[in-house]
Structure formats: C-alpha cells, structure tokens
C-alpha cells in the first residue's frame, strides 16, 4: 500500500515537471523501475513507455487548447520519427548495450551544450524541414530501441530551430504522442509490462499532466522562459552522463 502511494506521488511530481519541460518522463520511470523494483531492462523499458503515454496525451490536449503547438514543424518531425521508431524496435536486440549507452550519452550531452551556447549567443535559427527531420529520426530511434519517450532530442531540436521555450515545450509533447503510441504498441506485444508498478505511476502522471499546462502558462506569463532553457540544457547533459552508469 505504501509503495502504491509513493508511486502515485512520484508520478504526480514527475508528470508535472517533465510535461512542463516538453518531455514524456519515460527515462525517469525507467530509472525508478530498474533501481527500485530491480526489473529486467526489457520489462522496465516496456513499462516506462506505457506509463508515460497517458500523461503525454493529456498534456498535449492542454497545450493545443492554449494554442502553443506548432503543427507544421511538429508534423515534420513525426513523419521522420515514426519509421525510426519501427526500425529502432527491430534492431534493438542486435545493438550492444555499451555502444547504445555511449551513443545516447553523446547525443544528449551534445544537444544540451548546443542549447546552452545558443541561448548565450542569443542567435535565432530559422526552422527548416531537413533539421526537423534529423531530430525526429534521433528521437524515434531512442523510443524504439530503449523504451524512452524521446523528448530530449525533440525539445532540443525545437529550441535549436528557433522556437521559443513554451512553443517548443508544447510542440515537443505533441510529437511525443505519436512516437509513444507506436513505441508502446511494440512493447505491449512483448507482454513485459509490470502493471503493479505501472498503474500507480500512470494515475500520478495523469494528475501531473493535467497540472503541467497551467504551470507553463504561469511561467510564460511571468517571463521565465530564458531560465527554463538553462534547466533543459542542464537536464539533457545530466541525462547523457547518467546513461553511462
């Protein structure tokens, strides 16, 4: 009973924070399920992506109602990402774990540093379809291979393409819906979802996802978007380093 309540509380906190930053939280759930419940990589990956899906959908609906989603760039990312999810799911059993960890670490750290220095230089980048597709492919592979939601590369790509913090956050969440649905479908077929932990987390993340758009709206009104860029950059670098251990 205590573990169930704890998981719900964790879900609320993670759902609110991560959806507010345009992510899905699957990487965090993956860490919780692996460390606290000692689940195998396959079960933890399947449970994490299924857990993240409902909150991403609810968060996206909230952002669409606020008119913050850039559908043009978001759809371009999705077109590139969805085939990458399928490819990632098919090649996942054949990729050495250590190699994958280093690839993900380099991508996340590199994107985090790019966001940090771009914000420092105040340089605006005109969005282009090729770059949007590139970030979509990277994210799709992360979803397919590891059961992650892929939010890091999507959000980083949108910021580097010139979207302001809050439109990037909303559009990232929108892109994650399509990728997570496909990724969850693949992982559900394996029957590896650990529902005893997944259901309490889902309950918490749904509550957090309902709160997240209001948090973003509040921050947007008070003009703290620049500070959030630094938070996002630091989180990406931290996630990259953490993926190695």
C-alpha positions in Angstrom: 0.0 0.0 0.0 2.8 2.4 0.9 4.7 1.7 -2.3 1.5 2.3 -4.3 1.0 5.7 -2.6 4.7 6.5 -3.1 4.5 5.7 -6.8 1.4 7.9 -7.2 3.2 10.8 -5.6 6.3 10.3 -7.7 4.1 10.1 -10.8 2.5 13.5 -9.9 5.8 15.2 -9.4 7.5 13.7 -12.4 4.4 14.2 -14.7 4.1 17.9 -13.7 7.8 18.7 -14.0 8.6 16.7 -17.2 5.5 17.6 -19.2 6.2 21.2 -18.3 9.5 20.8 -20.0 8.1 19.1 -23.1 9.2 15.6 -22.2 7.4 12.3 -21.5 9.3 11.1 -18.4 9.9 7.6 -19.7 13.7 7.9 -18.9 12.9 8.8 -15.3 10.3 6.0 -15.0 12.9 3.6 -16.5 15.4 4.6 -13.8 12.8 4.2 -11.0 11.6 0.8 -12.2 15.1 -0.5 -12.7 16.6 0.7 -9.4 13.6 0.4 -7.0 12.0 -2.7 -8.4 15.0 -4.3 -10.0 13.2 -5.1 -13.2 15.0 -6.5 -16.2 15.8 -4.0 -19.0 13.1 -5.4 -21.3 10.3 -5.2 -18.6 11.5 -1.8 -17.4 11.5 -0.4 -20.9 8.1 -1.7 -21.8 6.6 -0.4 -18.5 8.2 3.0 -18.8 6.9 3.8 -22.3 3.4 2.6 -21.4 3.4 4.6 -18.2 4.4 7.8 -20.0 1.8 7.6 -22.7 -1.4 8.7 -20.9 0.2 11.8 -19.4 1.7 12.8 -22.7 -1.7 12.7 -24.4 -3.4 14.7 -21.7 -0.6 17.3 -21.6 -0.8 17.7 -25.4 -4.5 18.3 -25.2 -3.9 21.1 -22.7 -1.2 22.7 -24.9 -3.4 22.5 -28.0 -6.2 24.3 -26.1 -3.7 27.1 -25.3 -2.7 27.4 -29.0 1.0 26.7 -28.3 1.6 23.7 -30.6 3.5 24.4 -33.9 1.8 21.7 -36.0 3.9 22.4 -39.1 7.3 21.6 -37.5 5.8 19.0 -35.2 4.3 17.0 -38.1 7.6 17.2 -40.0 9.3 15.6 -37.0 6.7 13.0 -36.7 7.0 12.0 -40.4 10.6 11.3 -39.8 10.3 9.8 -36.3 7.7 7.1 -36.8 9.7 5.0 -39.3 12.7 5.4 -37.0 10.6 4.0 -34.1 9.9 0.9 -36.1 13.5 0.5 -37.2 14.7 1.0 -33.6 12.3 -1.6 -32.3 13.6 -4.1 -34.9 17.3 -3.5 -34.4 17.2 -3.2 -30.6 18.0 -6.9 -29.9 21.1 -6.6 -32.0 22.7 -3.4 -30.5 25.4 -3.9 -27.8 24.2 -2.2 -24.6 27.5 -0.4 -24.1 27.5 1.0 -27.6 24.0 2.2 -27.3 24.7 3.9 -23.9 27.6 5.9 -25.5 25.6 6.9 -28.5 22.7 8.2 -26.3 25.2 10.0 -24.0 26.9 11.8 -26.8 23.6 12.9 -28.4 22.1 14.2 -25.1 25.3 16.0 -23.9 25.8 17.5 -27.4 22.3 18.8 -27.6 22.4 20.2 -24.1 25.6 22.1 -24.8 24.1 23.4 -28.1 21.1 24.8 -26.3 23.3 26.4 -23.6 25.6 28.2 -26.0 22.8 29.1 -28.4 20.9 30.8 -25.6 24.1 32.6 -24.5 24.7 33.9 -28.0 21.0 34.9 -28.5 21.2 33.7 -32.0 17.9 32.9 -33.8 17.8 30.0 -36.2 15.2 29.8 -39.0 13.4 26.4 -38.8 14.0 24.1 -41.7 12.5 20.8 -42.7 15.8 18.9 -43.0 16.9 19.7 -39.5 13.4 18.9 -38.1 13.5 15.5 -39.8 17.0 14.9 -38.3 15.9 15.5 -34.8 12.8 13.4 -35.4 14.9 10.4 -36.5 17.1 10.6 -33.5 14.1 10.7 -31.2 12.4 7.8 -32.9 15.4 5.6 -32.6 15.5 6.3 -28.8 11.9 5.4 -28.5 12.2 2.2 -30.5 15.5 0.9 -29.1 15.2 1.8 -25.3 11.6 2.5 -24.5 12.4 6.1 -23.8 9.9 8.8 -24.8 12.4 10.6 -27.0 11.6 14.0 -25.5 15.2 15.2 -25.1 16.2 15.4 -28.8 12.8 16.6 -29.9 12.8 19.5 -27.4 16.4 20.3 -28.0 15.8 20.3 -31.8 12.8 22.6 -31.5 14.8 25.1 -29.4 17.7 25.0 -31.8 15.3 25.5 -34.7 14.3 28.8 -33.2 11.0 28.1 -31.3 10.6 30.0 -28.0 10.7 27.9 -24.9 7.0 27.4 -24.4 6.1 26.7 -28.0 9.0 24.2 -28.1 7.7 22.6 -24.9 4.1 22.2 -26.3 5.2 21.0 -29.7 7.6 18.5 -28.2 4.8 17.0 -26.2 2.6 16.8 -29.3 5.4 15.0 -31.2 5.9 12.5 -28.4 2.3 11.4 -28.6 2.7 9.8 -32.0 6.0 8.2 -31.2 4.9 6.9 -27.8 1.8 5.4 -29.1 3.8 3.4 -31.7 6.5 2.6 -29.2 4.0 1.4 -26.6 2.3 -0.7 -29.2 5.5 -2.6 -30.0 6.4 -3.1 -26.3 2.9 -4.2 -25.4 3.2 -7.1 -27.8 6.0 -8.5 -25.7 3.8 -8.8 -22.6 6.6 -7.4 -20.5 4.6 -4.6 -18.8 4.8 -4.7 -15.0 1.3 -3.3 -14.2 1.7 -3.5 -10.4 4.0 -0.5 -10.6 2.8 0.9 -13.9 -0.8 1.6 -12.9 0.0 3.7 -9.8 2.6 5.7 -11.8 0.0 6.2 -14.6 -2.5 7.6 -12.0 0.1 10.0 -10.7 1.4 11.1 -14.1 -2.1 11.8 -15.4 -2.7 14.2 -12.5 0.7 15.8 -13.2 -0.1 16.1 -16.9 -3.3 18.0 -16.1 -1.4 20.5 -13.9 1.6 20.9 -16.3 0.0 23.2 -19.0 -1.2 25.6 -16.2 2.4 25.7 -14.8 3.8 26.5 -18.3 1.1 29.2 -18.8 2.1 30.8 -15.4 5.8 30.7 -16.2 5.1 32.1 -19.7 3.2 35.0 -18.3 5.9 35.8 -15.8 8.7 35.7 -18.5 10.9 32.9 -17.1 11.4 31.1 -20.4 15.1 32.0 -20.6 15.8 30.4 -17.3 14.0 27.2 -18.4 16.3 26.9 -21.3 19.2 26.6 -18.9 17.3 24.0 -16.9 16.5 22.0 -20.0 20.2 22.1 -21.2 21.5 21.0 -17.8 18.9 18.2 -17.6 20.0 16.9 -21.1 23.7 16.9 -20.1 22.8 15.2 -16.8 20.7 12.5 -18.6 23.6 11.9 -21.0 26.1 11.4 -18.2 23.7 9.3 -16.2 23.0 7.0 -19.2 26.6 5.8 -18.9 26.2 4.4 -15.4 
